[in-house]
């Protein structure tokens, strides 16, 4: 499968502010992430699987059929490419399905509270973001690369018990969808779970051959929470500016292009987590563990992502045409 052609987009914020664009660090062994930390810190939670430096952009080495997708005679990024004949029945489950727990067995959890002001409080979109998202969408003649930020629990999988994160139910087509994204776009995994739990889910869900192709895997230690909030059940907000300013993630963009609201998609089941950049959210219905979930959710997300890759301004496109489940969608 060919990687979508890239269109170079300059960050609008640097032009308006009049400031000089900072130089980008080169991605190599010296910019890789430090070892896994189980306590809150400002360092990323996951080391790179290999010590070899890698040049970007990555050119996928696997054909489309290797992802479990049908390969059209002429690749059309807007055409559905899932082939049900190449899949097992809906739901790849890595644990036995258990009956619902009895009421007395349900363990109550603390209510979600707002983060403290020291943790950043509750964000709102800034005026510049809203102004740029209010532009009319415009389609490019060729698809381009995207920064795709993907959540885990509730989006790609469901953990019946949080005490055993390696035991989860995968959303139908989760592995194929995730591998397609990794080999087509620039992908970051970002979950609000603790680093050790995210590591366990990541290692189990992502195909081994795709581990080194993910730009970054972020966990709870990347929300800039205070030590107190880190250990409480507070609402986490995925401020995309954290990603856009990160040296490793910035270095994955080509040439003079920056990752901005123009070319970033956050895939999550929570609209509240995307409060700071609401028009970059591709919101899915929460996955609650039904391995026979109807609707072909992830195949529809796949097609919508391909539409986003042909937009000059992703936030304007999502604002005007947000992702919606099509009940009549078939493979």
Secondary structure as UniProt FT lines:
FT   HELIX           12..17
FT   HELIX           29..31
FT   HELIX           64..67
FT   TURN            77..78
FT   HELIX           84..86
FT   HELIX           103..105
FT   HELIX           117..119
FT   HELIX           127..133
FT   STRAND          147..150
FT   TURN            154..156
FT   STRAND          157..158
FT   TURN            162..163
FT   TURN            165..166
FT   STRAND          169..170
FT   TURN            172..173
FT   HELIX           174..184
FT   STRAND          186..190
FT   HELIX           195..205
FT   HELIX           208..213
FT   STRAND          216..218
FT   HELIX           220..222
FT   HELIX           227..230
FT   TURN            231..233
FT   HELIX           240..245
FT   HELIX           247..250
FT   TURN            251..252
FT   TURN            255..256
FT   TURN            261..262
FT   STRAND          264..268
FT   HELIX           272..280
FT   STRAND          281..283
FT   TURN            291..292
FT   HELIX           297..308
FT   TURN            309..310
FT   HELIX           314..320
FT   TURN            327..328
//
